Amino acid sequence: MITDLGGFHFAQASDPQRISLYLASRGWFPQEDQGGTLWVSHDESYEAFVPRHRQMRGYLSYIRQLLKTLSAAEGRSETQISLEISISDADVQYVHTDPDADPGTTPIDEGVKAFESLRQWVLAGAVSESADQPRLVQPARKPTKALEFMRTVRLGPTFEGSYILTVYIPVPPRIGQTEIEIDHPQIRLLSQPFERRVSLKLMEATREAVWAADDIIQRREGIDAFTRRAEKGVNANLCEAISGFTSREGGEARIDFSWALSRPVEPTEPISLNRDQVVVLREAAQEMRAAAPEDDVTVVGAVVRLHREGALGAGEISIAGIIEGGMNDRLRRVWLDLTEDDYSLATRAHESGATVSVTGSLVRRGNRYLLQNPSGFIVRPEVP
């Protein structure tokens, strides 16, 4: 855990650009000075010197003095100010989990699930923002723009308490005053960089998913409470990710949103999850997957079962494998029907233990996965 000024946030807060961004957002104004910039508070009661670069002699001493000055000027702790400076150029989401463990710890299985859910959650927002149309189940092949975005996202340090996970989404700053302010929500949104739009989509979709769960709990609505919110980014992938922030036994969670000072927005309320909402989110995700196939899915694995009525003709097979390009390498069993020729290929692959692959639309029926409209069935060559 990083809990002091000598750790992660102090290292981030020591960056001159982040410090300057923070001071400018607080109304301080700069004056050129030898070796750096002298910043003066809006009421001219305080001055703070920011060195030009980290290599300057005595740099850390200047930074520590600056934090003391800001603490006196704002009446807040140096730790709080250091934290805000460190995230001034990024949108940060804090996911408060609720593990049944000592403070600052979490059971390893729950921790792994929470981190994987965090990744799925961010990716769900990126795919929704980059997709050409809303879907109840996002495609296995993710848009290139979403995958490129995911390479820029960073995990921050965890915090004590309810075991808090942090995710950093760097947001490009405005360039001068070139942006035109237009009083139309959709135009203002489209003028934002993709990174900020993903953050906003995560907040909107998560809040809508929780409201949908409330509609089912309080008003006894059906799955339509979720499906009608698809255009807001609500889908099975998002609901699975959100419910993964809590334990299977039924915990609670809270998500806080912090916005980059490089593109300031009004503070937003955190989103809280209770046990009942989590249960509904999990069930809704299953129903959405059952109702809507996951298109263009490629299954890779081994043929583990063969069945057909006679010696010739089409038949049914079962593959134990993974989804190529999927979120994880979780092994699942997938059933599908093949033509006579492809069934013969599958039979030989089963006898030799070869790896096969096939593409189609994946549907969940109860506990069984079915691959509809299969095509491109091949036996993959052995890798030397």
C-alpha positions as CSV (number, residue, x, y, z in Angstrom):
1,M,0.0,0.0,0.0
2,I,1.1,3.6,-0.7
3,T,0.2,5.7,2.3
4,D,2.8,8.4,2.6
5,L,4.3,11.3,0.7
6,G,7.4,9.2,-0.1
7,G,5.4,6.8,-2.3
8,F,3.5,6.7,-5.6
9,H,1.4,9.9,-5.3
10,F,4.4,12.0,-4.2
11,A,6.3,10.8,-7.2
12,Q,3.4,11.7,-9.5
13,A,2.8,15.0,-7.8
14,S,6.4,16.0,-8.2
15,D,5.9,16.5,-12.0
16,P,6.2,20.2,-12.9
17,Q,3.4,20.0,-15.5
18,R,0.9,18.4,-13.1
19,I,1.8,21.0,-10.4
20,S,1.3,23.9,-12.9
21,L,-2.0,22.4,-14.0
22,Y,-3.2,22.2,-10.4
23,L,-2.1,25.7,-9.5
24,A,-3.8,27.2,-12.6
25,S,-7.0,25.3,-11.8
26,R,-7.0,26.9,-8.3
27,G,-6.7,30.5,-9.6
28,W,-2.9,31.0,-9.1
29,F,-1.1,33.0,-11.8
30,P,2.4,32.4,-13.0
31,Q,5.4,34.7,-13.2
32,E,8.6,33.8,-14.9
33,D,11.5,33.3,-12.5
34,Q,15.1,32.1,-12.7
35,G,15.1,28.3,-13.0
36,G,11.4,27.9,-13.0
37,T,8.1,29.7,-12.4
38,L,6.8,31.7,-9.4
39,W,3.1,31.1,-8.9
40,V,1.1,33.7,-6.9
41,S,-2.2,32.9,-5.2
42,H,-5.3,34.8,-6.5
43,D,-5.3,37.0,-3.3
44,E,-1.5,37.5,-3.6
45,S,-1.1,36.1,0.0
46,Y,1.1,33.2,-1.0
47,E,3.9,32.4,-3.5
48,A,5.1,29.0,-4.6
49,F,8.1,28.3,-6.8
50,V,8.0,25.4,-9.3
51,P,11.3,24.3,-10.7
52,R,11.5,23.9,-14.5
53,H,12.7,20.3,-14.4
54,R,13.3,17.4,-12.0
55,Q,17.1,17.5,-12.5
56,M,17.4,20.8,-10.9
57,R,19.5,20.8,-7.7
58,G,17.3,20.7,-4.6
59,Y,14.2,19.9,-6.6
60,L,12.5,17.7,-4.0
61,S,13.1,20.4,-1.3
62,Y,11.3,22.9,-3.5
63,I,8.4,20.5,-4.0
64,R,8.1,19.7,-0.3
65,Q,8.1,23.5,0.5
66,L,5.5,24.0,-2.2
67,L,3.2,21.4,-0.6
68,K,3.6,23.1,2.8
69,T,2.6,26.4,1.2
70,L,-0.4,24.9,-0.5
71,S,-1.4,23.2,2.7
72,A,-1.4,26.5,4.6
73,A,-3.2,28.3,1.7
74,E,-6.0,25.8,1.4
75,G,-6.2,24.5,5.0
76,R,-5.9,20.9,3.8
77,S,-3.3,18.2,4.4
78,E,-0.3,17.8,2.2
79,T,-1.3,14.2,1.5
80,Q,-4.7,15.3,0.1
81,I,-3.1,18.0,-2.1
82,S,-0.4,15.6,-3.3
83,L,-3.1,13.1,-4.3
84,E,-5.0,15.7,-6.3
85,I,-1.9,16.9,-8.1
86,S,-0.9,13.4,-9.0
87,I,-4.2,12.7,-10.8
88,S,-4.5,16.2,-12.4
89,D,-4.0,14.9,-15.9
90,A,-6.2,11.7,-15.6
91,D,-9.7,10.6,-14.9
92,V,-9.5,8.2,-11.9
93,Q,-12.1,5.7,-10.9
94,Y,-11.9,4.4,-7.3
95,V,-13.7,1.0,-6.8
96,H,-14.4,0.3,-3.1
97,T,-14.9,-3.4,-2.7
98,D,-16.2,-5.0,0.5
99,P,-14.2,-8.1,1.3
100,D,-14.6,-10.1,4.4
101,A,-11.0,-9.7,5.5
102,D,-8.7,-7.6,7.6
103,P,-8.5,-4.0,6.6
104,G,-6.2,-3.4,3.7
105,T,-6.4,-7.1,2.5
106,T,-8.7,-9.2,0.4
107,P,-9.0,-13.0,-0.2
108,I,-6.8,-13.8,-3.1
109,D,-9.6,-15.4,-5.2
110,E,-11.9,-12.3,-4.7
111,G,-9.0,-10.0,-5.4
112,V,-8.2,-11.7,-8.7
113,K,-11.9,-11.5,-9.7
114,A,-12.1,-7.9,-8.7
115,F,-9.1,-6.9,-10.8
116,E,-10.4,-8.9,-13.8
117,S,-13.8,-7.3,-13.4
118,L,-12.1,-3.8,-13.3
119,R,-10.5,-4.6,-16.7
120,Q,-13.8,-5.8,-18.1
121,W,-15.6,-2.8,-16.8
122,V,-13.3,-0.3,-18.5
123,L,-13.2,-2.3,-21.7
124,A,-17.0,-2.4,-21.7
125,G,-17.1,1.4,-21.6
126,A,-14.5,1.7,-24.4
127,V,-16.3,-0.7,-26.6
128,S,-19.7,1.0,-26.1
129,E,-18.1,4.4,-26.9
130,S,-16.4,3.1,-30.1
131,A,-19.1,0.7,-31.4
132,D,-21.3,1.7,-34.3
133,Q,-24.4,0.4,-32.5
134,P,-25.5,-0.7,-29.1
135,R,-25.6,-4.4,-28.3
136,L,-26.9,-6.5,-25.4
137,V,-23.7,-8.6,-25.7
138,Q,-20.6,-7.0,-27.0
139,P,-18.7,-8.8,-29.8
140,A,-15.8,-11.1,-29.1
141,R,-13.7,-9.1,-31.6
142,K,-13.3,-5.7,-29.9
143,P,-13.0,-2.5,-32.0
144,T,-9.4,-1.5,-32.7
145,K,-9.9,1.9,-31.1
146,A,-11.1,0.3,-27.9
147,L,-8.1,-2.0,-27.7
148,E,-5.6,0.8,-28.5
149,F,-7.3,2.8,-25.7
150,M,-6.9,0.0,-23.2
151,R,-3.1,0.1,-23.7
152,T,-3.1,3.6,-22.3
153,V,-5.1,2.8,-19.1
154,R,-3.1,2.3,-15.9
155,L,-3.8,0.6,-12.6
156,G,-3.0,2.8,-9.6
157,P,-2.1,1.6,-6.1
158,T,-4.7,0.0,-3.9
159,F,-5.7,1.7,-0.6
160,E,-6.6,0.4,2.8
161,G,-10.2,0.5,4.1
162,S,-12.6,-1.5,2.0
163,Y,-9.8,-2.5,-0.4
164,I,-9.9,0.2,-3.0
165,L,-8.9,-0.4,-6.6
166,T,-7.9,2.5,-8.8
167,V,-7.8,2.9,-12.5
168,Y,-6.1,5.9,-14.3
169,I,-7.4,7.1,-17.7
170,P,-5.0,9.8,-19.0
171,V,-6.9,12.6,-20.6
172,P,-5.3,15.0,-23.1
173,P,-5.4,18.6,-22.0
174,R,-7.1,21.4,-24.0
175,I,-4.7,23.1,-26.4
176,G,-4.9,26.8,-25.6
177,Q,-8.5,28.2,-26.1
178,T,-9.2,26.5,-29.4
179,E,-12.3,24.7,-28.3
180,I,-15.6,26.4,-29.1
181,E,-18.2,26.2,-26.4
182,I,-21.5,25.2,-27.9
183,D,-24.6,24.9,-25.7
184,H,-25.7,21.4,-27.0
185,P,-24.9,18.3,-24.9
186,Q,-24.2,16.0,-27.8
187,I,-21.9,18.4,-29.6
188,R,-20.1,19.2,-26.4
189,L,-19.6,15.5,-25.8
190,L,-18.3,14.8,-29.3
191,S,-15.8,17.6,-28.8
192,Q,-14.3,15.8,-25.9
193,P,-11.3,13.4,-26.5
194,F,-12.1,9.7,-26.7
195,E,-10.5,9.1,-23.2
196,R,-12.9,11.5,-21.5
197,R,-15.9,10.1,-23.4
198,V,-15.1,6.6,-22.1
199,S,-15.0,7.9,-18.5
200,L,-18.3,9.6,-19.0
201,K,-19.8,6.4,-20.6
202,L,-18.6,4.3,-17.7
203,M,-20.4,6.6,-15.3
204,E,-23.6,6.9,-17.3
205,A,-23.8,3.1,-18.1
206,T,-23.0,2.0,-14.6
207,R,-25.6,4.4,-13.1
208,E,-28.2,3.3,-15.6
209,A,-27.5,-0.4,-14.8
210,V,-28.0,0.2,-11.1
211,W,-31.2,2.1,-11.8
212,A,-32.4,-0.8,-14.0
213,A,-31.7,-3.2,-11.0
214,D,-33.8,-0.9,-8.8
215,D,-36.7,-1.0,-11.3
216,I,-36.7,-4.7,-11.1
217,I,-36.4,-4.8,-7.3
218,Q,-38.9,-2.0,-6.5
219,R,-41.3,-2.1,-9.5
220,R,-41.1,-5.8,-10.4
221,E,-40.2,-5.0,-14.0
222,G,-38.8,-7.6,-16.3
223,I,-35.5,-7.7,-18.3
224,D,-36.8,-4.8,-20.4
225,A,-35.5,-2.6,-17.5
226,F,-32.0,-3.4,-18.8
227,T,-32.6,-3.9,-22.6
228,R,-34.2,-0.5,-23.0
229,R,-31.1,1.1,-21.7
230,A,-28.8,-0.5,-24.2
231,E,-28.2,2.9,-25.9
232,K,-26.8,4.2,-22.6
233,G,-24.1,1.5,-22.6
234,V,-25.9,-1.1,-20.5
235,N,-25.2,-4.7,-21.6
236,A,-24.3,-8.1,-20.3
237,N,-20.5,-7.4,-20.3
238,L,-21.0,-4.3,-18.2
239,C,-23.3,-6.0,-15.7
240,E,-21.0,-8.9,-15.3
241,A,-18.1,-6.6,-14.6
242,I,-19.9,-4.5,-12.1
243,S,-21.2,-7.5,-10.2
244,G,-17.7,-8.9,-10.1
245,F,-16.6,-6.1,-7.7
246,T,-18.3,-7.9,-4.9
247,S,-18.0,-11.4,-3.4
248,R,-20.3,-14.3,-4.5
249,E,-21.8,-14.4,-1.0
250,G,-23.2,-10.9,-1.5
251,G,-21.1,-7.8,-0.6
252,E,-21.4,-4.1,-1.4
253,A,-19.3,-1.8,-3.5
254,R,-19.0,1.9,-4.3
255,I,-17.4,3.6,-7.4
256,D,-16.1,7.2,-7.1
257,F,-15.2,9.3,-10.1
258,S,-12.4,11.9,-10.1
259,W,-12.0,14.1,-13.2
260,A,-8.8,15.3,-14.7
261,L,-8.1,19.0,-14.0
262,S,-6.9,19.3,-17.6
263,R,-10.5,19.1,-18.6
264,P,-12.5,20.1,-15.5
265,V,-16.1,19.0,-15.0
266,E,-18.5,19.4,-12.1
267,P,-18.0,16.9,-9.2
268,T,-20.2,13.8,-9.5
269,E,-21.8,11.6,-6.9
270,P,-20.4,8.1,-6.2
271,I,-22.4,5.1,-7.4
272,S,-23.2,2.5,-4.7
273,L,-24.1,-1.1,-5.0
274,N,-26.0,-3.2,-2.5
275,R,-26.4,-7.0,-2.3
276,D,-29.8,-7.1,-3.9
277,Q,-28.7,-5.0,-6.9
278,V,-25.6,-7.2,-7.4
279,V,-27.8,-10.3,-7.5
280,V,-30.1,-8.7,-10.1
281,L,-27.2,-7.5,-12.2
282,R,-25.8,-11.1,-12.4
283,E,-29.1,-12.5,-13.4
284,A,-29.7,-9.8,-16.0
285,A,-26.4,-10.5,-17.6
286,Q,-27.3,-14.1,-18.0
287,E,-30.7,-13.3,-19.5
288,M,-29.2,-10.8,-21.9
289,R,-26.6,-13.4,-23.1
290,A,-29.4,-15.9,-23.5
291,A,-31.5,-13.4,-25.5
292,A,-28.8,-12.0,-27.7
293,P,-26.0,-14.1,-29.4
294,E,-22.4,-13.0,-29.3
295,D,-21.5,-12.7,-33.0
296,D,-18.3,-13.5,-34.8
297,V,-16.9,-15.7,-32.0
298,T,-14.0,-18.1,-32.7
299,V,-13.7,-21.1,-30.4
300,V,-10.4,-22.8,-30.2
301,G,-9.9,-26.2,-28.4
302,A,-10.2,-29.9,-28.5
303,V,-13.2,-32.0,-29.7
304,V,-14.4,-33.9,-26.6
305,R,-17.7,-35.4,-27.8
306,L,-19.2,-36.6,-31.1
307,H,-22.8,-37.6,-31.8
308,R,-24.9,-38.3,-34.8
309,E,-27.8,-40.6,-35.5
310,G,-26.3,-42.7,-38.2
311,A,-23.0,-43.6,-39.9
312,L,-23.3,-40.7,-42.3
313,G,-24.7,-37.2,-42.4
314,A,-24.4,-34.2,-40.2
315,G,-23.7,-34.4,-36.5
316,E,-23.2,-32.6,-33.2
317,I,-19.9,-32.1,-31.5
318,S,-18.6,-30.5,-28.3
319,I,-15.4,-28.5,-28.1
320,A,-13.6,-27.8,-24.8
321,G,-11.7,-24.6,-25.5
322,I,-11.4,-20.9,-25.2
323,I,-12.8,-17.9,-27.0
324,E,-10.0,-16.5,-29.2
325,G,-9.3,-12.9,-28.4
326,G,-11.7,-13.1,-25.4
327,M,-11.3,-11.3,-22.1
328,N,-9.7,-14.3,-20.4
329,D,-8.6,-17.9,-21.0
330,R,-11.4,-19.5,-19.1
331,L,-12.1,-23.0,-20.5
332,R,-15.7,-23.6,-21.5
333,R,-17.6,-26.3,-23.3
334,V,-19.3,-25.3,-26.6
335,W,-21.8,-27.4,-28.5
336,L,-22.4,-27.1,-32.3
337,D,-23.8,-28.9,-35.3
338,L,-21.5,-29.6,-38.3
339,T,-22.1,-30.7,-41.9
340,E,-21.0,-34.2,-42.8
341,D,-17.6,-33.1,-44.2
342,D,-16.8,-31.0,-41.2
343,Y,-18.0,-33.8,-38.9
344,S,-15.5,-36.1,-40.5
345,L,-12.8,-33.6,-39.9
346,A,-13.9,-33.3,-36.2
347,T,-13.8,-37.1,-35.9
348,R,-10.2,-37.3,-37.0
349,A,-9.2,-34.4,-34.8
350,H,-10.9,-36.2,-31.8
351,E,-8.9,-39.4,-32.5
352,S,-5.6,-37.6,-32.9
353,G,-6.1,-35.0,-30.1
354,A,-5.6,-32.1,-32.6
355,T,-6.7,-28.5,-31.9
356,V,-9.6,-27.2,-34.0
357,S,-11.2,-23.8,-34.4
358,V,-14.6,-22.7,-35.7
359,T,-16.4,-19.3,-35.9
360,G,-20.1,-18.5,-35.2
361,S,-22.6,-16.8,-32.9
362,L,-22.3,-17.9,-29.3
363,V,-25.5,-18.3,-27.3
364,R,-26.0,-19.4,-23.7
365,R,-28.9,-21.7,-22.9
366,G,-28.9,-22.3,-19.2
367,N,-25.5,-23.7,-18.3
368,R,-24.8,-24.7,-21.9
369,Y,-23.0,-22.7,-24.6
370,L,-24.2,-23.2,-28.2
371,L,-22.4,-22.0,-31.3
372,Q,-25.0,-21.1,-34.0
373,N,-24.3,-20.8,-37.7
374,P,-20.8,-22.3,-37.5
375,S,-18.4,-21.7,-40.3
376,G,-14.7,-22.0,-41.1
377,F,-14.2,-25.3,-39.1
378,I,-10.5,-26.3,-39.4
379,V,-8.0,-28.5,-37.8
380,R,-5.1,-26.3,-36.7
381,P,-1.6,-27.4,-37.5
382,E,0.6,-28.5,-34.6
383,V,3.0,-25.8,-33.4
384,P,6.5,-27.2,-33.3
